[in-house]
Amino acid sequence: MKDDGFFRNIVKFVYQRRKFFLYLLILAVILSYAVFGKKGILQRVELEMENRDLKEKLRTEQEKTMMLQKEVEELKTSDKKIEKFAREKYGMVKDGEEIYKVVTDSTK
């Protein structure tokens, strides 16, 4: 029976201050939308982190592109570079050269 009086007092307290609780409820809804909504703070932070990661990937890819462009220019202007590239990448050899294949035992 004591619990019944306790809840009755709470209801009476809320009813007497209903405008305050209405404003508090409206404020809670607005704050929850500002934090958790589609354009809320949490979404903004997540998008900023993704943006930072994508910018880093873009910078890395731009550096790779610059290196590849430099390599292409070197291949266009240097016969030695073309020869080195053909030997390393495609295993090509000059006439008269002998190739020795070294086999290693991976079980040791």
Distance bins in CASP14 RR format, pairs under 12 A and 6 or more apart:
PFRMAT RR
TARGET T0000
AUTHOR 0000-0000-0000
RMODE 2
METHOD distances of the structure
MODEL  1
1 7 0 0 0 0 0 1 0 0 0 0 0
1 8 0 0 0 0 0 1 0 0 0 0 0
2 8 0 0 0 0 0 1 0 0 0 0 0
2 9 0 0 0 0 0 1 0 0 0 0 0
3 9 0 0 0 0 0 1 0 0 0 0 0
3 10 0 0 0 0 0 1 0 0 0 0 0
4 10 0 0 0 0 0 1 0 0 0 0 0
4 11 0 0 0 0 0 1 0 0 0 0 0
5 11 0 0 0 0 1 0 0 0 0 0 0
5 12 0 0 0 0 1 0 0 0 0 0 0
5 13 0 0 0 0 0 1 0 0 0 0 0
6 12 0 0 0 0 0 1 0 0 0 0 0
6 13 0 0 0 0 0 1 0 0 0 0 0
7 13 0 0 0 0 0 1 0 0 0 0 0
7 14 0 0 0 0 0 1 0 0 0 0 0
8 14 0 0 0 0 0 1 0 0 0 0 0
8 15 0 0 0 0 0 1 0 0 0 0 0
9 15 0 0 0 0 0 1 0 0 0 0 0
9 16 0 0 0 0 0 1 0 0 0 0 0
10 16 0 0 0 0 0 1 0 0 0 0 0
10 17 0 0 0 0 0 1 0 0 0 0 0
10 21 0 0 0 0 0 1 0 0 0 0 0
11 17 0 0 0 0 0 1 0 0 0 0 0
11 18 0 0 0 0 0 1 0 0 0 0 0
11 21 0 0 0 0 0 1 0 0 0 0 0
12 18 0 0 0 0 0 1 0 0 0 0 0
13 20 0 0 0 0 0 1 0 0 0 0 0
13 21 0 0 0 0 1 0 0 0 0 0 0
14 20 0 0 0 0 1 0 0 0 0 0 0
14 21 1 0 1 0 0 0 0 0 0 0 0
14 22 0 0 0 0 0 1 0 0 0 0 0
14 24 0 0 0 0 0 1 0 0 0 0 0
14 25 0 0 0 0 0 1 0 0 0 0 0
15 21 0 0 0 0 1 0 0 0 0 0 0
15 22 0 0 0 0 0 1 0 0 0 0 0
17 23 0 0 0 0 1 0 0 0 0 0 0
17 24 0 0 0 0 1 0 0 0 0 0 0
18 24 0 0 0 0 0 1 0 0 0 0 0
18 25 0 0 0 0 0 1 0 0 0 0 0
19 25 0 0 0 0 0 1 0 0 0 0 0
19 26 0 0 0 0 0 1 0 0 0 0 0
20 26 0 0 0 0 0 1 0 0 0 0 0
20 27 0 0 0 0 0 1 0 0 0 0 0
21 27 0 0 0 0 0 1 0 0 0 0 0
21 28 0 0 0 0 0 1 0 0 0 0 0
22 28 0 0 0 0 0 1 0 0 0 0 0
22 29 0 0 0 0 0 1 0 0 0 0 0
23 29 0 0 0 0 0 1 0 0 0 0 0
23 30 0 0 0 0 0 1 0 0 0 0 0
24 30 0 0 0 0 0 1 0 0 0 0 0
24 31 0 0 0 0 0 1 0 0 0 0 0
25 31 0 0 0 0 0 1 0 0 0 0 0
25 32 0 0 0 0 0 1 0 0 0 0 0
26 32 0 0 0 0 0 1 0 0 0 0 0
26 33 0 0 0 0 0 1 0 0 0 0 0
27 33 0 0 0 0 0 1 0 0 0 0 0
27 34 0 0 0 0 0 1 0 0 0 0 0
28 34 0 0 0 0 0 1 0 0 0 0 0
28 35 0 0 0 0 0 1 0 0 0 0 0
28 36 0 0 0 0 0 1 0 0 0 0 0
29 35 0 0 0 0 0 1 0 0 0 0 0
29 36 0 0 0 0 0 1 0 0 0 0 0
29 37 0 0 0 0 0 1 0 0 0 0 0
30 36 0 0 0 0 0 1 0 0 0 0 0
30 37 0 0 0 0 0 1 0 0 0 0 0
30 40 0 0 0 0 0 1 0 0 0 0 0
31 37 0 0 0 0 0 1 0 0 0 0 0
31 40 0 0 0 0 0 1 0 0 0 0 0
31 41 0 0 0 0 1 0 0 0 0 0 0
32 40 0 0 0 0 1 0 0 0 0 0 0
32 41 0 0 0 0 0 1 0 0 0 0 0
32 42 0 0 0 0 0 1 0 0 0 0 0
33 39 0 0 0 0 1 0 0 0 0 0 0
33 40 1 0 0 1 0 0 0 0 0 0 0
33 41 0 0 0 0 0 1 0 0 0 0 0
33 42 0 0 0 0 0 1 0 0 0 0 0
33 43 0 0 0 0 0 1 0 0 0 0 0
34 40 1 0 1 0 0 0 0 0 0 0 0
34 41 1 0 0 1 0 0 0 0 0 0 0
34 42 0 0 0 0 1 0 0 0 0 0 0
34 43 0 0 0 0 0 1 0 0 0 0 0
34 44 0 0 0 0 0 1 0 0 0 0 0
35 41 1 0 1 0 0 0 0 0 0 0 0
35 42 1 0 0 1 0 0 0 0 0 0 0
35 43 0 0 0 0 1 0 0 0 0 0 0
35 44 0 0 0 0 0 1 0 0 0 0 0
35 45 0 0 0 0 0 1 0 0 0 0 0
36 42 1 0 0 1 0 0 0 0 0 0 0
36 43 0 0 0 0 1 0 0 0 0 0 0
36 44 0 0 0 0 0 1 0 0 0 0 0
36 45 0 0 0 0 0 1 0 0 0 0 0
36 46 0 0 0 0 0 1 0 0 0 0 0
37 43 1 0 0 1 0 0 0 0 0 0 0
37 44 0 0 0 0 0 1 0 0 0 0 0
37 46 0 0 0 0 0 1 0 0 0 0 0
38 44 0 0 0 0 0 1 0 0 0 0 0
38 46 0 0 0 0 0 1 0 0 0 0 0
38 47 0 0 0 0 0 1 0 0 0 0 0
39 46 0 0 0 0 0 1 0 0 0 0 0
39 47 0 0 0 0 1 0 0 0 0 0 0
40 46 0 0 0 0 1 0 0 0 0 0 0
40 47 0 0 0 0 1 0 0 0 0 0 0
40 48 0 0 0 0 0 1 0 0 0 0 0
41 47 0 0 0 0 0 1 0 0 0 0 0
41 48 0 0 0 0 0 1 0 0 0 0 0
42 48 0 0 0 0 0 1 0 0 0 0 0
42 49 0 0 0 0 0 1 0 0 0 0 0
43 49 0 0 0 0 0 1 0 0 0 0 0
43 50 0 0 0 0 0 1 0 0 0 0 0
44 50 0 0 0 0 0 1 0 0 0 0 0
44 51 0 0 0 0 0 1 0 0 0 0 0
45 51 0 0 0 0 0 1 0 0 0 0 0
45 52 0 0 0 0 0 1 0 0 0 0 0
46 52 0 0 0 0 0 1 0 0 0 0 0
46 53 0 0 0 0 0 1 0 0 0 0 0
47 53 0 0 0 0 0 1 0 0 0 0 0
47 54 0 0 0 0 0 1 0 0 0 0 0
48 54 0 0 0 0 0 1 0 0 0 0 0
48 55 0 0 0 0 0 1 0 0 0 0 0
49 55 0 0 0 0 0 1 0 0 0 0 0
49 56 0 0 0 0 0 1 0 0 0 0 0
50 56 0 0 0 0 0 1 0 0 0 0 0
50 57 0 0 0 0 0 1 0 0 0 0 0
51 57 0 0 0 0 0 1 0 0 0 0 0
51 58 0 0 0 0 0 1 0 0 0 0 0
52 58 0 0 0 0 0 1 0 0 0 0 0
52 59 0 0 0 0 0 1 0 0 0 0 0
53 59 0 0 0 0 0 1 0 0 0 0 0
53 60 0 0 0 0 0 1 0 0 0 0 0
54 60 0 0 0 0 0 1 0 0 0 0 0
54 61 0 0 0 0 0 1 0 0 0 0 0
55 61 0 0 0 0 0 1 0 0 0 0 0
55 62 0 0 0 0 0 1 0 0 0 0 0
56 62 0 0 0 0 0 1 0 0 0 0 0
56 63 0 0 0 0 0 1 0 0 0 0 0
57 63 0 0 0 0 0 1 0 0 0 0 0
57 64 0 0 0 0 0 1 0 0 0 0 0
58 64 0 0 0 0 0 1 0 0 0 0 0
58 65 0 0 0 0 0 1 0 0 0 0 0
59 65 0 0 0 0 0 1 0 0 0 0 0
59 66 0 0 0 0 0 1 0 0 0 0 0
60 66 0 0 0 0 0 1 0 0 0 0 0
60 67 0 0 0 0 0 1 0 0 0 0 0
61 67 0 0 0 0 0 1 0 0 0 0 0
61 68 0 0 0 0 0 1 0 0 0 0 0
62 68 0 0 0 0 0 1 0 0 0 0 0
62 69 0 0 0 0 0 1 0 0 0 0 0
63 69 0 0 0 0 0 1 0 0 0 0 0
63 70 0 0 0 0 0 1 0 0 0 0 0
64 70 0 0 0 0 0 1 0 0 0 0 0
64 71 0 0 0 0 0 1 0 0 0 0 0
65 71 0 0 0 0 0 1 0 0 0 0 0
65 72 0 0 0 0 0 1 0 0 0 0 0
66 72 0 0 0 0 0 1 0 0 0 0 0
66 73 0 0 0 0 0 1 0 0 0 0 0
67 73 0 0 0 0 0 1 0 0 0 0 0
67 74 0 0 0 0 0 1 0 0 0 0 0
68 74 0 0 0 0 0 1 0 0 0 0 0
68 75 0 0 0 0 0 1 0 0 0 0 0
69 75 0 0 0 0 0 1 0 0 0 0 0
69 76 0 0 0 0 0 1 0 0 0 0 0
70 76 0 0 0 0 0 1 0 0 0 0 0
70 77 0 0 0 0 0 1 0 0 0 0 0
70 78 0 0 0 0 0 1 0 0 0 0 0
70 81 0 0 0 0 0 1 0 0 0 0 0
71 77 0 0 0 0 0 1 0 0 0 0 0
71 78 0 0 0 0 0 1 0 0 0 0 0
71 81 0 0 0 0 1 0 0 0 0 0 0
71 82 0 0 0 0 0 1 0 0 0 0 0
71 84 0 0 0 0 0 1 0 0 0 0 0
71 85 0 0 0 0 1 0 0 0 0 0 0
71 89 0 0 0 0 0 1 0 0 0 0 0
72 78 0 0 0 0 0 1 0 0 0 0 0
72 81 0 0 0 0 0 1 0 0 0 0 0
72 82 0 0 0 0 0 1 0 0 0 0 0
72 85 0 0 0 0 0 1 0 0 0 0 0
73 81 0 0 0 0 1 0 0 0 0 0 0
74 80 0 0 0 0 1 0 0 0 0 0 0
74 81 1 0 1 0 0 0 0 0 0 0 0
74 82 0 0 0 0 1 0 0 0 0 0 0
74 84 0 0 0 0 1 0 0 0 0 0 0
74 85 0 0 0 0 1 0 0 0 0 0 0
75 81 1 0 1 0 0 0 0 0 0 0 0
75 82 1 0 1 0 0 0 0 0 0 0 0
75 83 0 0 0 0 0 1 0 0 0 0 0
75 84 0 0 0 0 1 0 0 0 0 0 0
75 85 1 0 0 1 0 0 0 0 0 0 0
75 86 0 0 0 0 1 0 0 0 0 0 0
75 89 0 0 0 0 0 1 0 0 0 0 0
76 82 0 0 0 0 1 0 0 0 0 0 0
76 85 0 0 0 0 0 1 0 0 0 0 0
78 84 0 0 0 0 1 0 0 0 0 0 0
78 85 0 0 0 0 1 0 0 0 0 0 0
79 85 0 0 0 0 0 1 0 0 0 0 0
79 86 0 0 0 0 0 1 0 0 0 0 0
80 86 0 0 0 0 0 1 0 0 0 0 0
80 87 0 0 0 0 0 1 0 0 0 0 0
81 87 0 0 0 0 0 1 0 0 0 0 0
81 88 0 0 0 0 0 1 0 0 0 0 0
81 89 0 0 0 0 0 1 0 0 0 0 0
82 88 0 0 0 0 0 1 0 0 0 0 0
82 89 0 0 0 0 0 1 0 0 0 0 0
82 90 0 0 0 0 0 1 0 0 0 0 0
82 92 0 0 0 0 0 1 0 0 0 0 0
83 89 0 0 0 0 0 1 0 0 0 0 0
83 90 0 0 0 0 0 1 0 0 0 0 0
83 91 0 0 0 0 0 1 0 0 0 0 0
83 92 0 0 0 0 1 0 0 0 0 0 0
83 93 0 0 0 0 0 1 0 0 0 0 0
83 94 0 0 0 0 1 0 0 0 0 0 0
83 97 0 0 0 0 0 1 0 0 0 0 0
84 90 0 0 0 0 0 1 0 0 0 0 0
84 91 0 0 0 0 0 1 0 0 0 0 0
84 92 0 0 0 0 0 1 0 0 0 0 0
85 91 0 0 0 0 0 1 0 0 0 0 0
85 92 0 0 0 0 1 0 0 0 0 0 0
86 92 1 0 1 0 0 0 0 0 0 0 0
86 93 0 0 0 0 1 0 0 0 0 0 0
86 94 0 0 0 0 0 1 0 0 0 0 0
87 93 1 0 0 1 0 0 0 0 0 0 0
87 94 0 0 0 0 1 0 0 0 0 0 0
87 97 0 0 0 0 1 0 0 0 0 0 0
87 99 0 0 0 0 0 1 0 0 0 0 0
91 97 0 0 0 0 0 1 0 0 0 0 0
91 99 0 0 0 0 1 0 0 0 0 0 0
91 101 0 0 0 0 0 1 0 0 0 0 0
92 99 0 0 0 0 0 1 0 0 0 0 0
93 99 1 0 1 0 0 0 0 0 0 0 0
93 100 0 0 0 0 0 1 0 0 0 0 0
END
